[in-house]
Amino acid sequence: MLGFSQSVQTFIIILNPIEIVGSVGNSSKMPCKTWGISANRCKTGGKLAKIKNSICSACYALRGNYQFASVKSSHEVRLQKFNESVEKDGGQSWIAAMKQIIRDDKYFRFFDSGDLQSEKMLDIICQLAREVPTCKIWLPTKELQLVSKYIYKGNKIPKNLIIRLSAFKFEDAGPVSMAKKLKVHVSGASKTVFTCVAPNQDNNCGSCRKCWDKRVMSVVYKRH
């Protein structure tokens, strides 16, 4: 066991939760709020970005609107605020603030940009998920070893947190066997075959919620 708290009772009232977390995103594609950091902070992704035909070599979060100075600044502030909370109170103030931000939302996404930085970050997200049990939280990640170590140490993933281990290369279905062993989920990418409906509807999720649905073991995305 990591020794991290498996549950937290956050009775703290944060007058301005944005001051604690920095900001959250509101992607036009997503049906919910998001929280991400710079893709330049990706650990595994940073290595994959240098490999030809890896998904990260064509990362959407390293181009386009993500390169605006305001977006870059927001990403860095979010990570800074998260780290400050971890140092101050083990992340409890960040959890309390995020809980107020999510409130009665039915869906939330982590890492529309960036990825997990540590097992501690994953544990804090798990604590948050337990505090908002009616919200389905989707977390895609390429940090397969980090997730597997966390689970093998005996830590439990909340029922409402849908972790999808991501494929490393195009045309790769993703680490399905590992995902099944860990009792999490998977996502892949393809140039021709895909499950994600967003490319067919103005790059928008619309009414689709497959990424947040634990009954859907694998979601495949078109290269973008």
N, C-alpha and C positions, 0 to 999 in steps of 0.2 A: 504493500500500500504506500502511496505517496505521503500519507499523513495530512493531505489537504482535507478541508471540511467537505463533507458530502452533501450538506444542506446548510442554508443560512436563512435565518429569520430577519428579514430586512424591514424593521419598523421605522427606519430613518425617513424623515420627510425632507426631501431636497427641494429647496425653494426654486433653484434654477438648475435642473439636471444637466443642461447643456454646458454649464461651467465645469461640470465634473467629467463629462465624456468628450467635450470638444464640439462634436456635431454628429449627426447621422445623415445618411444619404437618402435621396428620394429619386431613384432611377426611373426614367420614363418607361422602361421596359418592365420593371418589377411591379407586382401588385402590392408592394409593401415597402417599409423602410429597410435600409441596409446599413451595415457598418463594415468599412474596409480601410485598409492602409495602403501605402505605396507598394506597387508590384516590385519596386527596387529593393524592398525589404524581404522578399521571398527567399527562403533559404534553399530548398530543393529547386524551386522554380528559377532562381538565379543561376544555378548550374545548368539547368535544362535549356535556358534561353540561349546558351552558347552552342547547343547541339542542333545540327541541321535536322529538319523534319520533326523536331519535338514540338509539342503544342505550345510550349512557352517561347519558342523561337518566333512565333507569330502572335505573341500576347497582345490582346486588344487593350489591356490596361497600361501598356507602355507606349501608346500612341493616341492620336485624336484628342478628345476633350480631357483625357487624363493628364495631358501635358500642360494644361493651363496652370499658371502660377497659383491661382486660387485653389484649385483642386489639390495640387501638390502640397500646399500649405495645410489644407484641411486634413489630409492623410497623416502628415507628420504630427499635427496637434493631437489627433485622436490617439496615436500611439504614445505620445508624450503623456497625455492625460491618463491613459491606461496604466502606464508604468508608474506615474506619480501615485496613483491610488494603490497599486500593489505595494509600493514602498511605505506608504502612509498607514494603510490598514488591511493589507492583504487583499486588496481589491474590493472590499465590502462597500465602500462608498460608490464605486463604479457600478457595482451590481444594483445598488439601491436606485441610482440615477437612471440606469438603463431600464429597470423595472417600471419606473414612472413614465419613461418615454414610450415604452411598448404598450403599457396600460392594457387595454382590451383588444389590441390588434390580434388578428387571427394568424398572421404570417410575418416572418422576419427572415432576413438573409444576412449571414456573415460572409465577408470576403468576396464582394463583387470585384474587388481588387486586393491583391496581397494574399497572405496566408498566415497560418498559425506560426507563432514565434517560439512557443515553448509548451511543455506539458502544463505549466502553471496557467498559461493563457487558456488552454483547453479546459482545465479544471474550473476556472472562473466562469467560462461560458456555460459549462455544465451546471454550475451553481445557479447562474441566471435562469437557465431553462427551467429548473425546478421551481423557481419563484414565479414563473409565468406559464403554468401548466396548460392553459387553454390556447397558447400561441405555438404554432408549428414553426420550428426554426431550422433552416437549411444551412448547412455548412459544407461547402465543397473544399477539398484539400488535397494537395500532393504530398503532404507530410505523412506518408504511410507509416514510417518507422516510429514517428512520434506518437501517432494514434495507437499503434499496436502496443508500444511500451506502456502507454497510459492504461490501456485496457488489461494487459497481462499482469499489471501490478494490482489488479483487483478493483479498479475504479469502474463504476457503472455509468453508462450513457443514458441520460433521461429519455423517456419514451417519446417526448415531443421534440427531441433534437435529432435531426436526420443528417448524419454525416455521410457524405459521398466521397469515397476515395477516387481520385481522378486519374485517368490514363495519362501516360507520359508522352506518347507519340500518336500522330494521326493514324487512323485506321486501326487503332488499338481499342479493344473493347473495355479495357481497364482491368484492375486487379480483382476480378470477380471472386476467385477462390479465397483470397485473403479477406475480402469483405464479408463473405459468408462465414468464415471462421471467427471473425471478430463481431459478427452479428451487426454489421453496419451495411452501407449501401455503396453503389459505385456509379461512376459516370465515364463516358468515353467520348470520342470524337471521330468524325468521318467526313470525307469530301462528298460522298454520294448518299449514304444511308444514314438516316437520323430519326429520332423519335421526337425531339423538341419541335414544337409547332411554330415557334416564334418567327422563323424565317418566312413562313407562309402568311403571316398576319402582321406585316409592317414591323417586324422585329419586336413584337410585344407578346407577353405571356397570355394576354387575354384572360379567358376563363380557365386555362390550363394550370394545374397545380401538381403535376407529376413529380417535380423536383422535391416537393414537400411531402410526398405520399410514400409511406413506408411499405405499402403494398407493391410499389414499383421498385424492384431490385436494381434495375439498371436504366439510366437515361442516357441516350446518345445524342450528341450535338453535332450540328454541321459546322464545318470550319468557318470561322468568321474573324 
